[in-house]
Amino acid sequence: MKVISASEAASLIQPGDSILVSGSGGGHCVPEAVLEAIEARFLETGAPRDLCLIHAVGIGDRKLKGAARFRHPGMLRRSITGALVDSPPLIELAQKDLIESYTLPQGVIAQMTREIAAGRPGVITKTGLHTFVDPRQRGARQSASAREDLVELLEIGGEEWLRFKPFPLDVVLLRGTTADEDGNVTMEQEAVPGEMLSSAQAGRRLGAVVVVQVKRLARRGTLPQRAVKIPGILVDHIVVDENQRQTYWSDYNPSYSGEMRIPLEGMRRLPFTERKIVARRAAMEIRPGAICNLGAGISTGVSAVAAEEGFLDEIVLTNEQGFVGGAPLTGPDSGAAQNYDAVVDQPYQFDFYDGGGLDIAFLSFAEVDGEGHVNVSRFGDTIVGIGGFVNISQNARKVVFSGTFTAGGLQIATTDGQLRILQEGRSRKFVRAVEQICYNGRFAREQGREAVFVTERAVFRVGASGLELCEVAPGIDIERDIVAHMDFRPAIAADLRTMDARLFAAEPMGLKRDIAALGSQARQPRRRLGQTETVHRVAGVAEPA
């Protein structure tokens, strides 16, 4: 192992290289100093060119950091990621077809590092079937020049599966907190665990150069052995950045790294807006004992509601970055969490999700059609990508989709438990046909999965024939405020109800008492929904096939 500068690390990259970069969202575990040096080298010398950039989820400050450092003409040939939303310049490149753009499920990319490390033939999974990731639809492509098939349809045992093909690796760029003289790396101040070990092992197997950026160096033999996340045998070079921040927005918050827990009163509260109304109504779907996921966007507000209402410690929230328990964060540092009980590497969290471990998933939506199909990936001039959405939505027993009814300029007012629409949003979300299918409502119904759509003025469920209106906010007229702003007419539930008036007042709702009154949800064996069960009897013992 050799300690080198960030500029020396940048010089290791050759034209046409495939580069795997660690990190998540707003700078969590992103080796930013090395990425900055790569950009500086390109601007000075015009090299390296035609790169393939791979990262499991979006990385960037939604301006010019992270993946956006590869935005310069000729620098990037291909992008493989779960999301582009954190790097708007790459969205523009994909829109103009100046790069080959693929947005694969975040869990697939995370798990792929482990599969490559083991020399297996890629990720074989049902995740992505009947969505735009399926090769019978778009094969995860976001630009016309993305012609290579990265995913194929298989039939195994009479069932359909998707095989995501392994990708080549030439350089692996990772991040930790401390490295010793042998290259052993710990992550005690990092906000997320990522897939550091699997990525380093994948790079080792393929003969890639593995570079780890850290904040500080330690003497050989002084790091606690069990704290080492990346063994030195997998590391070629260390780059030290003494100014390394925990995220783009936070220098260091000890609650992010698990060094301390904070009182619930110290957690960020949501301002009383239409987004808080949605997060509150979504939180009302929680049942004691349920294992939940909070996705990105408006759904992250559920944890803030749970903290404010005082029942956060009585439920189990998780997020795809690997946290179990506590409160996944909202805002620019979303992806991290506070007061969590455990944290696991991202590939293993997705194993749990893919295996049906989630009772309820709280996710956002951008477009919904009459079948209950959902699009979060691409709409209008925006390419967001899907992050972990497909892994989560396709495998959870119940999904609560949250969003405002319309987007772009929506203004509301609340008085005496009544809701009024002052100004309608410019963009409709309930459309005739979604642009890309990220959640297949018809397939979910066949699998026996439940879906609920929560907005500030109405709640829908997916019935036998598609989307069905089941709750309406007090003060809202169905024809004027709901149907008139949809491209299709939903069915109206026979048991149509009025949304709880407490949702529309600023003071706390008393949800802790409501949820406690529901009683604890009994834990059940988590056989995957939609699959038949065959029992073999061996010596009098029943075993699932």
LUMDO-759932 format. One line per field, with one value per residue (C-alpha): residue number from 1; residue in one letter; x, y, z. Coordinates in Angstrom, 1 decimal. Layout:
# LUMDO-759932
num	(NUM,...)
residu	(A,...)
x	(X,...)
y	(Y,...)
z	(Z,...)
This chain:
# LUMDO-759932
num	(1,2,3,4,5,6,7,8,9,10,11,12,13,14,15,16,17,18,19,20,21,22,23,24,25,26,27,28,29,30,31,32,33,34,35,36,37,38,39,40,41,42,43,44,45,46,47,48,49,50,51,52,53,54,55,56,57,58,59,60,61,62,63,64,65,66,67,68,69,70,71,72,73,74,75,76,77,78,79,80,81,82,83,84,85,86,87,88,89,90,91,92,93,94,95,96,97,98,99,100,101,102,103,104,105,106,107,108,109,110,111,112,113,114,115,116,117,118,119,120,121,122,123,124,125,126,127,128,129,130,131,132,133,134,135,136,137,138,139,140,141,142,143,144,145,146,147,148,149,150,151,152,153,154,155,156,157,158,159,160,161,162,163,164,165,166,167,168,169,170,171,172,173,174,175,176,177,178,179,180,181,182,183,184,185,186,187,188,189,190,191,192,193,194,195,196,197,198,199,200,201,202,203,204,205,206,207,208,209,210,211,212,213,214,215,216,217,218,219,220,221,222,223,224,225,226,227,228,229,230,231,232,233,234,235,236,237,238,239,240,241,242,243,244,245,246,247,248,249,250,251,252,253,254,255,256,257,258,259,260,261,262,263,264,265,266,267,268,269,270,271,272,273,274,275,276,277,278,279,280,281,282,283,284,285,286,287,288,289,290,291,292,293,294,295,296,297,298,299,300,301,302,303,304,305,306,307,308,309,310,311,312,313,314,315,316,317,318,319,320,321,322,323,324,325,326,327,328,329,330,331,332,333,334,335,336,337,338,339,340,341,342,343,344,345,346,347,348,349,350,351,352,353,354,355,356,357,358,359,360,361,362,363,364,365,366,367,368,369,370,371,372,373,374,375,376,377,378,379,380,381,382,383,384,385,386,387,388,389,390,391,392,393,394,395,396,397,398,399,400,401,402,403,404,405,406,407,408,409,410,411,412,413,414,415,416,417,418,419,420,421,422,423,424,425,426,427,428,429,430,431,432,433,434,435,436,437,438,439,440,441,442,443,444,445,446,447,448,449,450,451,452,453,454,455,456,457,458,459,460,461,462,463,464,465,466,467,468,469,470,471,472,473,474,475,476,477,478,479,480,481,482,483,484,485,486,487,488,489,490,491,492,493,494,495,496,497,498,499,500,501,502,503,504,505,506,507,508,509,510,511,512,513,514,515,516,517,518,519,520,521,522,523,524,525,526,527,528,529,530,531,532,533,534,535,536,537,538,539,540,541,542,543,544,545)
residu	(M,K,V,I,S,A,S,E,A,A,S,L,I,Q,P,G,D,S,I,L,V,S,G,S,G,G,G,H,C,V,P,E,A,V,L,E,A,I,E,A,R,F,L,E,T,G,A,P,R,D,L,C,L,I,H,A,V,G,I,G,D,R,K,L,K,G,A,A,R,F,R,H,P,G,M,L,R,R,S,I,T,G,A,L,V,D,S,P,P,L,I,E,L,A,Q,K,D,L,I,E,S,Y,T,L,P,Q,G,V,I,A,Q,M,T,R,E,I,A,A,G,R,P,G,V,I,T,K,T,G,L,H,T,F,V,D,P,R,Q,R,G,A,R,Q,S,A,S,A,R,E,D,L,V,E,L,L,E,I,G,G,E,E,W,L,R,F,K,P,F,P,L,D,V,V,L,L,R,G,T,T,A,D,E,D,G,N,V,T,M,E,Q,E,A,V,P,G,E,M,L,S,S,A,Q,A,G,R,R,L,G,A,V,V,V,V,Q,V,K,R,L,A,R,R,G,T,L,P,Q,R,A,V,K,I,P,G,I,L,V,D,H,I,V,V,D,E,N,Q,R,Q,T,Y,W,S,D,Y,N,P,S,Y,S,G,E,M,R,I,P,L,E,G,M,R,R,L,P,F,T,E,R,K,I,V,A,R,R,A,A,M,E,I,R,P,G,A,I,C,N,L,G,A,G,I,S,T,G,V,S,A,V,A,A,E,E,G,F,L,D,E,I,V,L,T,N,E,Q,G,F,V,G,G,A,P,L,T,G,P,D,S,G,A,A,Q,N,Y,D,A,V,V,D,Q,P,Y,Q,F,D,F,Y,D,G,G,G,L,D,I,A,F,L,S,F,A,E,V,D,G,E,G,H,V,N,V,S,R,F,G,D,T,I,V,G,I,G,G,F,V,N,I,S,Q,N,A,R,K,V,V,F,S,G,T,F,T,A,G,G,L,Q,I,A,T,T,D,G,Q,L,R,I,L,Q,E,G,R,S,R,K,F,V,R,A,V,E,Q,I,C,Y,N,G,R,F,A,R,E,Q,G,R,E,A,V,F,V,T,E,R,A,V,F,R,V,G,A,S,G,L,E,L,C,E,V,A,P,G,I,D,I,E,R,D,I,V,A,H,M,D,F,R,P,A,I,A,A,D,L,R,T,M,D,A,R,L,F,A,A,E,P,M,G,L,K,R,D,I,A,A,L,G,S,Q,A,R,Q,P,R,R,R,L,G,Q,T,E,T,V,H,R,V,A,G,V,A,E,P,A)
x	(0.0,1.3,0.1,-0.4,-1.9,-5.3,-3.7,-1.5,-4.6,-6.2,-3.2,-3.8,-7.0,-6.6,-8.8,-11.8,-11.5,-14.5,-14.5,-16.6,-17.2,-18.5,-21.0,-24.6,-26.6,-25.2,-21.6,-22.0,-18.7,-17.9,-14.2,-14.7,-11.0,-10.1,-13.1,-12.1,-8.5,-9.8,-11.8,-8.8,-6.6,-9.1,-9.6,-5.8,-4.8,-8.0,-7.5,-8.8,-11.6,-14.4,-14.8,-17.6,-18.7,-20.5,-22.1,-25.0,-27.0,-26.8,-23.8,-23.6,-24.7,-27.2,-24.8,-21.2,-19.8,-19.8,-20.7,-21.2,-17.4,-17.5,-19.8,-17.2,-17.5,-15.6,-14.9,-17.7,-18.9,-21.2,-23.1,-24.4,-26.1,-29.3,-30.1,-29.0,-31.0,-28.0,-26.0,-28.1,-25.3,-25.4,-29.2,-28.6,-26.0,-28.4,-31.3,-29.1,-27.8,-24.2,-23.6,-24.8,-27.1,-28.4,-30.3,-30.3,-31.9,-29.7,-29.9,-28.7,-25.6,-24.8,-25.3,-23.3,-20.1,-20.4,-21.3,-18.2,-16.0,-17.1,-16.8,-20.5,-22.4,-24.1,-27.2,-30.1,-33.3,-37.0,-36.5,-37.3,-39.7,-42.4,-40.9,-38.8,-35.8,-37.1,-35.5,-39.0,-39.5,-36.4,-33.8,-33.0,-31.8,-32.2,-30.5,-30.8,-27.0,-27.3,-27.5,-25.7,-28.0,-27.0,-30.0,-31.5,-34.6,-34.1,-36.4,-35.4,-37.7,-40.5,-40.3,-39.1,-36.0,-33.7,-30.0,-28.0,-24.6,-21.4,-19.5,-15.8,-13.7,-10.4,-10.4,-12.3,-12.5,-13.7,-13.7,-13.2,-12.1,-8.8,-6.1,-3.1,0.3,-0.8,-3.8,-6.4,-9.4,-12.0,-15.2,-15.9,-17.0,-18.8,-22.5,-23.3,-21.6,-22.1,-20.6,-17.0,-15.8,-17.6,-16.3,-12.7,-13.0,-14.5,-11.7,-9.1,-10.6,-10.7,-7.2,-8.5,-6.6,-8.2,-7.8,-9.3,-9.6,-9.4,-9.3,-6.2,-3.4,-2.7,0.3,0.4,-1.4,-3.3,-6.7,-9.2,-9.3,-13.1,-13.4,-11.6,-14.1,-11.6,-8.6,-5.3,-4.7,-7.4,-6.0,-3.4,-3.3,-4.5,-5.3,-5.4,-7.8,-7.6,-10.5,-12.8,-16.4,-18.9,-21.3,-21.4,-23.6,-22.2,-18.6,-19.3,-22.4,-21.8,-25.4,-24.9,-22.0,-23.7,-21.3,-24.3,-28.1,-30.1,-33.4,-36.4,-37.0,-33.8,-34.8,-35.8,-39.5,-41.4,-43.0,-46.8,-47.3,-49.0,-45.9,-46.4,-50.1,-49.1,-46.4,-48.8,-51.5,-48.8,-47.7,-51.2,-50.6,-48.0,-48.8,-46.9,-44.2,-44.2,-40.8,-40.8,-38.7,-38.6,-37.7,-36.4,-38.5,-41.7,-41.7,-38.7,-41.0,-42.6,-39.7,-39.9,-43.6,-42.9,-40.4,-42.7,-45.6,-43.5,-43.7,-40.4,-38.9,-41.9,-41.6,-38.9,-37.9,-35.1,-33.6,-31.8,-28.4,-28.3,-29.9,-32.2,-34.3,-34.1,-34.9,-33.8,-33.0,-34.9,-33.4,-29.9,-28.4,-31.1,-29.7,-28.1,-30.0,-30.0,-30.6,-30.5,-30.1,-27.9,-26.3,-25.4,-23.6,-26.0,-25.9,-27.2,-29.9,-31.1,-31.0,-33.4,-35.7,-35.6,-36.4,-39.7,-38.5,-40.5,-44.1,-44.6,-42.6,-43.2,-42.2,-42.9,-44.5,-44.3,-46.9,-49.7,-52.1,-55.4,-53.9,-51.9,-48.6,-46.1,-43.3,-40.6,-37.8,-38.4,-41.0,-40.9,-37.4,-36.3,-34.4,-34.3,-33.5,-34.9,-32.5,-33.8,-37.4,-37.8,-36.2,-38.4,-41.7,-41.7,-40.9,-42.7,-46.0,-47.6,-46.5,-47.7,-47.0,-46.9,-47.0,-48.9,-51.9,-50.4,-46.9,-45.4,-46.9,-49.5,-50.8,-53.2,-54.9,-56.3,-59.0,-60.9,-59.9,-60.9,-58.6,-58.8,-56.9,-55.7,-53.7,-53.5,-50.1,-49.1,-48.3,-50.7,-49.5,-52.5,-52.0,-53.4,-50.2,-46.9,-43.8,-41.8,-43.2,-41.2,-44.0,-46.3,-49.7,-51.2,-48.3,-48.5,-52.1,-51.4,-48.7,-51.1,-49.4,-51.3,-50.8,-52.1,-51.7,-51.7,-52.0,-52.9,-56.5,-57.3,-56.3,-56.5,-56.1,-55.5,-58.6,-59.5,-60.0,-57.4,-57.2,-60.0,-60.7,-61.3,-60.7,-61.3,-60.2,-62.8,-63.6,-62.6,-65.1,-64.5,-65.4,-63.8,-60.7,-59.9,-61.4,-61.0,-57.2,-56.8,-56.5,-58.8,-61.8,-61.0,-63.5,-65.2,-65.1,-68.4,-67.0,-65.6,-64.4,-63.4,-59.8,-59.0,-59.5,-56.5,-54.3,-55.2,-54.2,-50.7,-50.6,-49.5,-52.2,-51.8,-50.8,-48.8,-52.0,-53.8,-51.0,-50.6,-54.3,-53.9,-51.8,-48.6,-48.5,-47.8,-44.6,-45.2,-42.9,-41.9,-42.6,-42.5,-45.9,-47.0,-45.1,-46.7,-45.4,-44.5,-43.9,-41.7,-41.9,-38.6,-38.6,-41.8,-40.5,-42.1,-39.6,-40.3,-39.1)
y	(0.0,3.5,6.9,9.2,12.6,13.1,14.3,11.1,9.0,10.9,10.1,6.4,6.5,5.7,6.6,4.2,3.0,1.8,3.5,2.4,5.2,4.8,7.0,8.1,11.3,14.5,13.4,10.5,8.4,10.1,10.4,14.0,15.0,12.3,13.2,16.8,15.9,13.8,16.8,19.1,16.8,16.6,20.3,20.8,18.0,16.7,13.3,10.8,10.5,8.1,6.9,4.6,5.9,3.4,4.3,2.6,5.7,9.3,11.2,15.0,18.3,18.8,21.3,20.6,18.1,14.3,12.6,16.0,16.4,14.1,16.4,17.9,17.0,13.9,12.9,10.5,7.8,5.7,6.2,3.3,4.3,4.0,7.8,10.9,13.4,14.5,15.4,17.6,18.1,14.3,14.5,17.0,14.8,11.8,14.0,15.2,11.6,12.6,9.7,6.1,6.4,3.4,3.6,0.2,-0.6,0.6,-2.8,-4.6,-2.4,-2.8,-6.6,-6.7,-5.7,-8.8,-11.0,-9.7,-10.3,-13.9,-14.5,-15.2,-14.5,-11.3,-10.7,-13.0,-11.7,-11.1,-7.4,-5.3,-7.7,-5.9,-2.5,-0.3,-2.2,-5.4,-5.9,-6.3,-2.6,-0.3,-2.5,0.4,2.7,6.4,7.5,6.3,5.5,3.1,0.0,-2.7,-5.1,-4.9,-7.1,-10.3,-12.3,-15.9,-18.8,-21.0,-23.7,-22.4,-18.9,-15.6,-14.0,-11.2,-11.5,-8.3,-8.8,-8.0,-4.9,-4.5,-2.5,-0.7,1.6,1.5,4.7,4.3,6.3,5.7,7.7,6.2,4.1,2.5,2.0,-1.3,0.2,-1.2,1.2,2.1,4.1,5.4,8.9,8.0,8.6,5.4,2.0,1.6,-1.5,-0.8,-4.3,-5.9,-3.1,-3.6,-7.3,-6.9,-4.6,-7.1,-9.9,-8.0,-6.5,-3.0,-0.3,0.2,3.7,4.7,8.3,8.9,11.7,10.6,8.0,5.8,3.7,0.0,-2.2,0.6,0.3,-1.9,-5.1,-5.4,-1.7,-2.4,-2.3,-2.6,-4.9,-3.6,-6.6,-5.2,-1.6,-0.3,3.3,5.7,9.4,11.6,14.6,16.3,18.5,15.6,16.4,13.8,15.0,18.0,19.8,18.6,18.7,16.1,15.1,12.4,11.2,10.3,8.0,6.4,8.0,9.4,9.4,12.6,13.4,13.1,16.8,17.6,16.0,18.3,19.0,19.5,22.9,22.7,22.5,20.1,17.9,17.5,16.6,13.9,12.6,12.5,10.6,8.2,7.6,6.6,3.4,2.2,-0.7,-1.6,-4.2,-3.6,-3.4,-0.3,1.4,5.1,6.0,9.4,12.5,13.3,9.9,10.7,13.0,10.0,9.7,13.4,12.9,9.8,11.7,14.7,12.5,10.5,7.0,6.7,4.4,2.0,1.3,-0.1,2.2,1.3,2.7,1.2,2.6,-0.1,1.5,-0.4,1.5,5.2,8.0,8.1,11.8,14.3,17.2,17.4,14.7,12.2,8.7,8.9,8.2,9.1,7.0,3.7,0.3,-1.3,-0.7,-3.3,-3.0,-1.9,-5.2,-7.1,-4.6,-5.2,-9.0,-8.4,-6.2,-8.5,-11.5,-9.9,-8.6,-5.4,-5.2,-1.6,0.6,4.4,5.7,8.8,9.0,11.3,9.8,7.3,5.9,4.2,0.7,1.8,1.8,4.3,6.3,8.0,7.7,9.9,12.6,15.8,17.1,15.3,12.0,11.1,7.4,4.8,4.4,1.5,2.1,-1.1,-3.4,-1.9,-1.5,-4.9,-6.9,-5.1,-6.6,-3.1,0.1,3.5,5.9,9.6,12.8,16.0,15.7,18.1,19.6,22.9,25.9,24.1,26.4,25.3,26.7,25.0,26.4,24.5,21.1,22.0,22.0,24.6,24.7,28.2,27.5,24.3,22.9,23.2,19.5,16.6,13.4,11.2,10.6,8.4,6.5,6.8,7.5,4.7,1.8,1.7,-0.1,-2.4,-2.2,-5.1,-7.4,-6.3,-7.2,-10.7,-11.1,-10.2,-6.9,-3.9,-0.3,2.9,6.4,9.3,13.0,16.1,16.0,12.3,8.8,6.0,2.3,-0.2,-2.3,-5.2,-2.9,-0.3,3.0,3.6,6.8,5.8,9.0,12.7,15.7,17.8,20.8,19.2,18.7,15.4,16.7,20.2,19.4,15.8,14.3,17.6,17.3,13.7,12.2,9.3,8.9,6.6,4.3,5.6,3.2,2.2,2.9,6.4,8.1,11.6,12.1,12.8,16.5,16.5,16.2,19.8,21.5,22.5,21.0,17.3,14.8,12.3,9.5,7.7,6.9,5.9,3.5,2.0,1.2,-1.0,-3.5,-5.2,-6.9,-10.6,-11.7,-14.2,-16.3,-14.2,-16.5,-14.3,-13.2,-14.5,-17.8,-21.1,-23.2,-26.9,-29.0,-32.0,-34.4,-35.9,-38.1,-36.5,-32.9,-30.4,-28.4,-25.7,-26.5)
z	(0.0,-0.9,0.3,-2.7,-3.4,-5.0,-8.2,-8.3,-7.9,-10.8,-13.0,-12.5,-14.6,-18.3,-21.3,-21.5,-17.9,-16.0,-12.6,-9.6,-7.0,-3.5,-1.8,-1.5,-2.0,-0.6,-0.1,2.2,1.8,-1.5,-2.2,-3.3,-3.2,-5.8,-8.0,-7.9,-8.9,-11.8,-13.1,-12.7,-14.7,-17.5,-17.7,-17.8,-20.1,-21.8,-20.3,-19.3,-21.9,-22.7,-19.1,-17.7,-14.3,-12.0,-8.7,-6.9,-6.1,-7.0,-5.7,-5.8,-4.3,-7.2,-8.6,-9.7,-7.2,-7.2,-10.4,-12.0,-12.1,-15.1,-17.1,-19.5,-23.2,-24.1,-20.5,-20.0,-22.4,-20.2,-16.9,-14.8,-11.7,-9.6,-9.8,-11.7,-9.7,-7.6,-10.7,-13.0,-15.6,-16.3,-16.7,-19.5,-21.1,-21.1,-22.5,-25.3,-25.9,-25.3,-23.0,-22.8,-19.7,-17.7,-14.4,-12.8,-9.4,-6.6,-4.9,-8.1,-8.4,-4.7,-4.9,-8.2,-6.4,-4.2,-7.2,-9.2,-6.1,-6.0,-9.8,-10.2,-13.4,-12.2,-10.2,-10.9,-9.4,-10.0,-9.1,-12.1,-13.9,-15.7,-15.2,-17.5,-16.3,-18.0,-21.4,-22.8,-22.0,-21.9,-20.3,-17.9,-20.8,-20.5,-23.8,-27.3,-27.6,-24.7,-27.0,-25.0,-23.2,-19.5,-18.5,-19.9,-19.3,-18.1,-17.4,-14.4,-13.1,-15.2,-13.7,-15.2,-13.8,-14.8,-15.0,-14.6,-16.3,-14.5,-15.5,-16.0,-13.4,-13.9,-11.0,-7.7,-5.6,-2.0,1.2,4.9,8.0,9.1,7.4,9.1,7.5,6.1,4.3,6.8,6.7,9.4,8.9,12.4,11.3,8.1,7.7,5.7,5.3,1.5,-0.1,0.7,1.4,-1.6,-3.9,-2.8,-3.2,-6.7,-7.7,-6.4,-8.4,-11.6,-11.2,-10.8,-8.9,-5.5,-4.0,-0.7,0.5,4.3,6.7,8.7,9.1,12.1,13.0,12.1,14.6,16.4,14.7,16.5,14.4,14.4,13.3,10.1,7.2,4.3,4.9,3.7,1.5,-0.8,-1.0,-3.5,-2.5,0.2,-0.3,2.8,2.8,6.2,5.2,4.5,5.5,6.6,3.9,1.6,4.1,7.5,8.7,11.3,13.2,15.8,15.7,12.0,12.8,15.8,18.3,20.2,20.3,20.4,22.2,20.0,20.7,19.0,15.7,12.8,12.7,9.5,8.9,8.5,4.8,2.3,2.6,6.3,5.8,3.4,5.7,8.6,6.7,5.4,9.0,10.0,7.9,10.4,12.6,15.8,15.1,11.3,9.7,7.4,4.8,4.1,0.6,-0.7,-1.1,0.7,2.4,4.5,6.4,8.1,10.5,11.4,12.1,14.2,16.3,16.8,17.7,20.2,18.8,16.9,19.5,19.2,15.5,13.2,10.3,7.9,4.8,1.9,2.9,5.7,8.8,11.1,13.6,14.5,12.1,8.5,7.8,5.7,3.8,2.1,4.4,3.6,3.3,6.7,10.0,13.7,16.8,14.8,16.4,13.8,10.4,7.8,4.4,1.7,-0.3,2.7,3.4,-0.2,0.4,3.2,1.1,-1.9,0.3,1.4,4.7,4.6,5.9,4.7,2.4,2.2,-1.2,-3.3,-6.7,-9.7,-12.1,-11.5,-14.1,-13.8,-13.5,-10.5,-12.4,-10.9,-12.5,-10.4,-12.9,-16.0,-16.7,-18.7,-18.9,-15.8,-15.5,-11.9,-12.0,-9.6,-6.7,-4.6,-5.6,-7.6,-5.0,-2.3,-4.1,-5.8,-2.7,0.2,1.4,1.3,-0.3,0.8,-2.1,-1.0,-3.0,-3.5,-5.8,-8.4,-8.7,-9.4,-7.6,-5.5,-2.7,0.0,3.1,6.2,8.5,11.2,10.0,6.4,3.3,0.5,-2.7,-3.3,-6.4,-8.3,-9.3,-13.0,-13.5,-13.2,-11.5,-12.2,-16.0,-18.7,-19.1,-17.2,-19.2,-17.5,-15.4,-12.1,-10.2,-12.1,-10.4,-12.3,-11.5,-7.8,-7.7,-9.2,-6.5,-3.7,-2.7,-1.4,-2.5,-1.1,-2.6,-0.2,-1.2,0.7,-0.5,-1.3,-0.6,-3.2,-3.1,-5.9,-6.3,-8.5,-11.5,-10.8,-8.8,-6.4,-4.4,-0.8,1.3,0.6,2.7,4.4,2.4,-0.9,-3.8,-5.6,-9.1,-8.8,-6.8,-7.7,-10.9,-12.8,-12.3,-13.4,-16.9,-16.0,-13.7,-10.7,-9.2,-6.1,-3.1,-1.6,1.8,0.9,4.0,5.1,6.0,9.7,10.4,12.7,9.6,8.7,12.0,13.0,16.4,17.0,16.2,19.1,16.8,19.5,21.3,18.0,16.9,20.4,20.4,17.2,19.2,18.1,14.7,15.0,13.3,10.5,8.5,5.5,2.5,-0.6,-1.8,-5.2,-4.8,-4.2,-1.3,-1.7,1.4,1.5,4.4,5.4,8.5,9.7,9.3,7.0,4.9,2.4,-1.1)
